[in-house]
Amino acid sequence: MGRLRVLAAGGGDEPLLLVHGWPACARVFWPLLVSAPLGARFRIQAPDLPGFGRSAGGASGDTVTFARQVDAVLALAAQDAAGPIAVVGASFGARVVLEAVARRPELFGRVILLGPYLHRGLLRPGLAARVLARFPRQVRLLYRWPLSLLTGLWAVACGVAAAGPSRAWARQVFPLLADVARIRPGTLDVVGSIPDGRAHLRGLRVPVEIWFGARDRLLDTGQLAALASVPGVSLRCVEGGGHALHDSHAPELAAALLAGAGVPRGAAA
């Protein structure tokens, strides 16, 4: 699977895994990683998925695939001998998490999907989609060094715009820029060809919470709202929220994680 960089924080008894979206990296979860209350309860891990951030190393011939993303999440989840873990996935990372949970439900005790990119038809039609369809080669250049710096700047700007300026984020601007700029062009192909994950939501043995922003401009919120009818799925529409809920509503997400009853050590999902 190759080298996987994982940011770790906290010293609590319960394991928590944070899985980022595209085109991002583990550092986008910084507000959660430095949360003292979360750190007191959880042992937190946030990986750079294969092809993203500092997990982009390895042989030049390595192929970035959706399966590798899922394998990385499962490998981290399986490392914890204490029992099922809690996991939060954002956007594309939420789709990766859903695939991992469907494959190995016994590893997971609580699942929160933030603005999950479940299938390609969930995207709102817009300028970005039209540009990608018409100029695919030119768009790929934005995920190759040194133009990938522009992708990093975009990620930083979106994070600051969503979360608001803060001293904690100010210290992370340049590390976040450097991490996102390492993205591989192949990740674009992975995101563009993900399999439809909606069928996984039915029959899961693990409760799934789906959060989405009422002002999400990337995903079709009507389709997400319709998932309320799926047994075992609880839905939370965040008023005033956009797509990057891990940035804009990090305190609310931390509070929800702390309010959860937790998973008994050694319990089966």
C-alpha positions in Angstrom: 0.0 0.0 0.0 3.0 2.3 0.4 3.9 4.9 3.0 1.0 6.5 4.8 1.4 9.7 6.8 -0.9 9.9 9.8 -1.4 12.8 12.1 -2.0 11.6 15.7 -3.4 13.5 18.7 -5.1 12.9 22.0 -4.5 10.4 24.7 -8.0 9.2 25.6 -9.3 5.6 25.7 -11.5 5.7 22.6 -10.2 5.5 19.1 -11.3 8.1 16.5 -10.4 8.2 12.8 -10.8 11.3 10.6 -10.8 10.9 6.9 -10.4 13.9 4.6 -11.9 14.7 1.2 -10.5 15.8 -2.2 -8.4 17.8 -2.9 -7.3 18.0 0.7 -5.2 16.2 3.4 -5.3 15.2 7.1 -4.4 18.7 8.2 -7.9 20.1 7.3 -9.0 18.5 10.6 -6.6 20.6 12.6 -9.4 22.2 14.8 -10.5 18.7 15.9 -6.9 17.5 16.3 -6.1 20.3 18.7 -9.4 20.1 20.6 -8.5 19.5 24.3 -11.9 17.9 25.2 -11.7 15.6 22.2 -8.1 14.7 23.0 -9.0 13.9 26.6 -11.5 11.3 25.4 -10.2 10.0 22.1 -7.0 8.8 20.5 -7.3 10.6 17.2 -5.7 9.5 13.9 -6.1 11.5 10.6 -4.3 10.0 7.6 -3.3 11.5 4.4 -5.0 9.1 2.0 -2.8 7.5 -0.7 -2.0 10.1 -3.4 -2.7 13.0 -1.0 -0.4 15.1 1.1 2.7 13.4 2.4 1.3 9.9 1.6 2.0 10.7 -2.0 5.5 9.2 -1.9 6.5 5.8 -3.3 7.4 4.4 -6.7 6.6 6.7 -9.7 4.6 3.8 -11.2 2.3 3.5 -8.3 -1.4 3.7 -9.3 -3.8 5.7 -7.1 -7.0 3.8 -6.9 -10.2 3.9 -4.9 -9.4 0.5 -3.5 -6.1 1.8 -2.1 -8.0 4.6 -0.2 -10.3 2.0 1.3 -7.5 -0.3 2.2 -5.7 2.5 4.0 -8.7 3.2 6.2 -9.3 -0.4 7.0 -5.6 -0.9 7.9 -5.8 1.9 10.5 -9.1 0.7 11.8 -7.8 -2.8 12.3 -4.8 -1.6 14.3 -6.9 -0.8 17.3 -7.3 -3.8 19.5 -9.7 -2.0 21.9 -12.7 -2.7 19.7 -14.8 -0.8 17.2 -13.8 2.7 16.4 -15.6 6.0 15.7 -14.9 7.4 12.3 -15.7 10.8 10.5 -15.4 11.1 6.8 -15.7 14.3 4.8 -17.0 14.5 1.2 -14.9 12.0 -0.9 -13.5 10.7 2.3 -17.0 9.9 3.5 -17.5 7.7 0.4 -14.2 5.9 1.2 -15.4 5.4 4.8 -18.7 4.0 3.7 -16.9 1.5 1.5 -14.7 0.5 4.4 -17.7 0.1 6.8 -19.6 -2.0 4.3 -16.6 -4.3 3.9 -15.6 -4.7 7.6 -18.5 -3.4 9.7 -17.1 -5.1 12.8 -14.3 -2.6 12.9 -16.6 0.4 13.3 -18.9 1.5 16.1 -19.9 5.0 15.1 -19.9 6.5 11.6 -20.4 10.2 10.7 -20.4 11.3 7.1 -20.0 15.0 6.4 -21.4 16.1 3.0 -20.8 12.6 1.6 -20.0 12.4 -2.1 -21.8 9.1 -2.6 -22.0 9.0 -6.4 -21.1 11.2 -9.3 -24.7 12.2 -9.9 -24.8 14.0 -6.6 -22.7 16.9 -7.8 -24.5 20.1 -8.7 -24.0 21.2 -12.3 -21.8 24.3 -12.4 -18.8 26.0 -13.9 -16.2 23.7 -12.4 -18.0 20.6 -13.8 -18.2 22.3 -17.3 -14.5 23.3 -17.2 -13.4 19.8 -16.2 -15.5 18.2 -19.0 -14.2 20.5 -21.7 -10.6 20.9 -20.6 -9.6 17.7 -18.7 -5.9 17.9 -19.6 -5.6 21.5 -18.5 -7.4 20.8 -15.3 -5.0 17.9 -14.5 -2.1 20.4 -14.6 -3.4 21.9 -11.4 -2.6 18.7 -9.7 1.0 18.6 -10.9 3.9 20.5 -9.3 4.3 23.5 -9.3 0.8 24.4 -10.4 -0.5 22.2 -7.6 0.5 25.2 -5.4 -2.7 26.9 -6.7 -4.7 23.9 -5.5 -3.1 24.3 -2.1 -3.9 28.0 -2.0 -7.5 27.2 -2.9 -7.7 24.7 0.0 -6.3 27.2 2.4 -8.7 29.9 1.2 -11.7 27.6 1.5 -10.6 26.5 5.0 -10.2 30.0 6.3 -13.4 31.3 4.6 -15.4 28.4 6.2 -13.8 28.4 9.7 -12.9 32.1 10.0 -9.5 33.5 10.8 -7.9 32.2 14.0 -4.5 31.9 15.6 -4.6 28.1 15.4 -5.3 28.2 11.7 -2.8 31.0 11.1 0.0 28.6 12.2 -1.3 25.9 9.8 -1.5 28.0 6.6 1.9 27.1 5.2 1.9 23.4 6.3 -1.6 23.0 4.8 -0.5 24.6 1.6 2.6 22.4 1.4 0.6 19.2 2.1 -2.2 19.9 -0.4 0.3 20.8 -3.1 1.7 17.3 -3.0 -1.5 15.8 -4.4 -1.2 13.4 -7.3 -3.0 14.0 -10.6 -4.3 10.4 -10.4 -6.6 11.3 -7.5 -8.7 13.3 -10.0 -9.4 10.1 -11.9 -10.3 8.3 -8.7 -12.8 10.9 -7.7 -14.3 11.0 -11.2 -14.9 7.3 -11.3 -16.1 6.4 -7.8 -18.7 3.6 -7.7 -22.2 4.4 -6.5 -22.3 3.9 -2.7 -26.0 4.4 -2.0 -26.7 0.7 -1.9 -24.2 0.3 1.0 -26.5 2.5 3.2 -29.1 -0.3 3.3 -28.5 -3.2 5.6 -25.4 -1.8 7.4 -24.9 -3.2 10.9 -23.5 0.1 12.0 -25.6 3.3 12.5 -24.7 6.0 10.1 -25.1 9.8 10.7 -25.1 12.0 7.6 -24.5 15.7 8.1 -24.9 18.2 5.2 -25.0 21.9 5.0 -28.2 23.6 3.9 -26.1 26.0 1.8 -23.9 23.3 0.2 -23.1 24.6 -3.3 -21.3 21.4 -4.4 -23.8 18.6 -3.7 -27.5 18.2 -4.4 -28.9 18.7 -0.9 -32.3 17.4 -2.1 -30.8 14.0 -2.8 -29.1 13.9 0.6 -32.3 14.9 2.4 -34.1 12.0 0.7 -31.8 9.6 2.5 -33.8 10.2 5.7 -36.0 7.3 4.6 -33.2 4.8 4.7 -33.4 2.6 7.8 -30.4 3.0 10.1 -29.4 6.4 8.7 -29.9 9.5 10.7 -29.8 12.9 8.9 -28.7 16.3 10.2 -29.1 19.3 8.0 -26.8 22.1 9.3 -28.5 25.5 8.8 -26.0 28.0 7.4 -23.5 25.3 6.7 -21.8 24.8 3.4 -19.8 21.8 2.1 -16.8 22.1 4.5 -18.6 21.3 7.7 -15.3 20.1 9.3 -14.1 23.7 9.0 -17.2 25.8 9.6 -18.8 23.6 12.3 -15.9 21.9 14.0 -17.2 22.9 17.5 -20.6 21.4 16.8 -18.9 18.2 15.4 -16.7 18.0 18.5 -19.7 18.4 20.7 -21.6 15.6 18.9 -18.6 13.3 19.2 -18.3 14.0 22.9 -22.1 13.6 23.5 -22.0 10.1 22.0 -22.3 7.2 24.4 -19.2 5.7 23.0 -18.5 2.1 22.1 -17.8 -0.4 24.9 -14.2 -1.8 24.7 -14.3 -5.1 23.0 -17.9 -4.8 21.8 -19.0 -6.0 18.4 -20.5 -3.6 15.9 
